[in-house]
Amino acid sequence: MVGAPFLPTRRRQINQLVGLIESTGNKTALFTDLGCGNGAVVQAVAKKGIPARGYEINPLLVLVAKAKLLRYKHASVYWANMWNVDLREADVIYFFGTQRFLEKLYQKLDSGEEGHVLISYGFRLNEQEPSSIEEPFFVYNISGR
């Protein structure tokens, strides 16, 4: 098996994250969860009517997530390695991963032309100041080139 071990986001934090996304005021922004696991975060966002997409490398978790999302036409999960995914359409990107991979993800997003909001669970970037902090989430506005 490849990828990080499955560590689900707790319900309380999922609710907090959804509130953070809703506070942007843009319900048409595409939410993207990189390493979406069982799809719980994608499902919670989709329940609020926000377009949501998840990517997961573990095929068993992809099946679980897809089953959860059957009733949401504006939500989907894909079996993919997050480093190979085209994120140009993603407006809000959620990442629950280590510092090292967060830095790598930021570099990938910052080198593109599109702007993104990056929400990191538990880790902050070394060289960038977050635009807001709502523990355990660090929010970064990435303007692109």
C-alpha positions in Angstrom: 0.0 0.0 0.0 1.3 3.5 -0.8 0.5 6.8 0.7 0.1 8.0 4.3 -1.8 5.9 6.8 -5.6 6.7 7.1 -6.2 9.1 9.9 -9.7 10.5 9.8 -10.5 14.1 10.6 -12.7 14.3 13.7 -16.4 15.3 13.3 -15.9 18.5 15.4 -13.0 19.6 13.2 -15.0 18.7 10.1 -17.7 21.0 11.3 -15.2 23.7 12.0 -13.6 23.3 8.6 -17.0 23.5 6.8 -17.7 26.8 8.8 -14.3 28.1 7.6 -15.2 27.3 4.0 -18.6 28.8 4.3 -17.1 32.0 5.8 -15.4 32.7 2.4 -19.0 33.4 1.1 -18.3 31.6 -2.2 -20.6 28.6 -2.4 -19.6 28.0 -6.0 -15.9 27.6 -5.2 -14.6 24.1 -5.9 -13.5 22.5 -2.7 -10.8 19.8 -3.1 -9.6 17.4 -0.5 -6.1 15.9 -1.2 -5.9 12.5 0.5 -9.7 12.4 1.2 -9.6 9.0 3.0 -13.2 7.8 3.5 -14.7 11.0 2.1 -16.1 12.4 5.3 -14.9 15.9 4.7 -16.0 15.9 1.0 -19.4 14.6 2.2 -19.8 17.3 4.8 -18.9 20.1 2.3 -21.2 18.6 -0.3 -24.1 18.6 2.3 -23.8 22.4 2.4 -24.3 22.6 -1.4 -20.6 23.4 -2.1 -19.0 21.6 -5.1 -16.5 19.1 -3.7 -13.9 16.8 -5.0 -11.6 14.4 -3.3 -8.5 12.4 -4.3 -7.3 9.3 -2.6 -4.6 6.8 -3.4 -6.1 3.9 -1.4 -8.6 2.1 -3.7 -10.6 0.6 -0.7 -11.1 4.1 0.8 -12.1 5.4 -2.6 -14.9 2.8 -2.7 -16.1 3.8 0.7 -16.0 7.5 -0.2 -17.8 7.0 -3.5 -20.6 5.1 -1.6 -21.0 8.0 0.8 -21.3 10.5 -2.0 -23.8 8.7 -4.3 -26.6 11.2 -3.5 -24.5 14.3 -4.2 -24.3 15.2 -7.8 -21.9 18.0 -7.1 -19.4 15.8 -5.3 -16.9 13.2 -6.5 -13.9 11.2 -5.4 -11.1 9.9 -7.7 -8.5 7.2 -7.2 -5.3 9.2 -7.9 -1.9 10.2 -6.5 -2.4 13.8 -5.4 1.0 14.8 -6.9 -0.3 13.9 -10.3 -3.6 15.7 -10.1 -4.3 18.9 -12.1 -5.4 21.4 -9.5 -6.0 24.4 -11.8 -9.8 24.2 -11.2 -9.5 23.9 -7.4 -10.4 27.0 -5.5 -10.2 25.8 -1.9 -7.7 23.0 -1.2 -7.7 21.0 2.1 -4.6 19.1 3.1 -4.1 17.0 6.2 -0.4 16.0 5.8 3.1 16.6 7.2 5.1 19.7 7.1 7.4 18.4 4.4 4.5 17.6 2.0 2.7 20.8 2.9 5.8 22.8 1.7 6.0 20.7 -1.5 2.2 21.3 -2.1 2.6 25.0 -1.6 5.4 25.2 -4.1 3.3 23.3 -6.7 0.4 25.7 -6.2 2.5 28.8 -6.1 4.1 28.0 -9.4 0.8 27.9 -11.2 -1.1 30.9 -12.7 -4.3 30.2 -10.7 -5.1 31.5 -7.2 -6.0 29.1 -4.5 -6.9 29.0 -0.8 -4.9 26.3 0.9 -6.2 25.0 4.3 -3.7 22.9 6.2 -4.7 20.8 9.2 -2.2 21.0 12.0 0.9 22.2 10.1 2.0 25.6 9.0 4.4 26.7 6.3 7.9 27.8 7.4 8.3 30.8 5.1 4.7 32.0 4.6 2.4 33.7 7.0 -1.1 32.3 7.1 -3.9 34.7 6.1 -5.8 33.3 9.1 -5.5 30.7 11.8 -8.3 28.8 13.4 -6.6 26.0 15.3 -5.9 23.4 14.1 -6.3 25.0 10.6 -3.9 27.3 8.9 -5.3 29.2 5.9 -3.1 30.5 3.1 -4.2 32.6 0.1 -2.0 31.7 -2.9 -2.2 34.2 -5.7 -0.1 32.2 -8.2 2.0 34.0 -10.8 
